[in-house]
Amino acid sequence: MDKLTLYIGNKNYSSWSFRPWLALEGRGIPFEEVVIPFDFPAGNPNIHAVSPTGKVPLLDHGGFKVWESLAIIEYVAELFPDAGLWPSDSQDRALARSHSMEMLAGFRALRNACPMNIRRPVGKIDLPDGVMDDVARIETIWREARSRSGGPFLFGAFSGVDAMFAPVVNRFEIYDLVSSADTLDYMATMKTLPAWQKWETAARAEPWIVPEDEV
């Protein structure tokens, strides 16, 4: 099989890069990463040489390109059907994909007000309308999924849907947005993943500061 190359942005900030990277790394799927740092205002023009959208993440599989986090996860799940990127039960898979699509398309208030930032010290900020509604909906998703599966991840074992929500774990923590025991337990579970710890270590070592993503 041709090798997989995943192009990503700054690990400290790039929430969309984090999702497929964590999914692949967390399920033991081999790939090569290429970091294209977004240390210019409004991005890095070098990504246009690689990505048709001018954005990351982007997966290159022997010259075939796939972009958008969820599309990358879906493509790799088809390449590695036994890797566990989605739950084995058909209804669980449907729910996991529904939750992933909701994450992909929604929660804009939270996303805009509270950008991912691995290095940011924990501390509250003034929140615009809508953020806590997003928080409440995400907590409901997590609670119901873990109650259905028995945990410790959303559908039992770690899968692509957990990766889709991974940047939210960081947001909830660094902006001190949640306090319920079940939410905190899921967040702690996510942070015990060796893949999470590998990403976090690399993010903290990065030299780049992007002022527009510092809140």
MOGICOR-V484800 format. One line per field, one symbol per residue. phi: phi as a letter, one per 30 degrees, with the letter a starting at -180 (. if undefined). psi: psi as a letter, one per 30 degrees, with the letter a starting at -180 (. if undefined). burial: 1 if it has 16 or more other C-alpha atoms within 10 Angstrom, else 0. A space follows every 10 residues. Layout:
phi: ???
psi: ???
burial: ???
This chain:
phi: .ddcbccbce ddcddddedd edddddcicd accbccdccc eijbdddddc cdcibcdbcc bhjdcbbied dddddddddb dcdidbeddd dddddddddd ddddcchddd dddbddaedd ddadbdcdej ddddeddddd edddddddci idcdbjdebd ddddcedded deddchcbbd ddddddeddd dddededddd edddddddcc edccc
psi: kklkkjklak fefieeeede eeeeefggkk lkkjkjkigl kgajfffffe kffglllkkk jhfkkklkee eeeeeeeeei fgfgflleke eeeeeeeeee eeeefaheee eefikkjefk kkkllkklkf efeeeeeeee eeeeeeeeff afaehclkae eeeefefeee eeefghflfk eeeeeeeeee ffkeeeeeee eeeffkfkkj efgj.
burial: 0001111111 1111111111 1111111010 1000011100 0000001001 1000111111 1000111111 0111011000 0011111000 0110111011 0011001011 1011111111 0000000000 1101100110 0110110000 1011101111 1111111111 1111101000 0011011001 1000110011 0010000101 00000
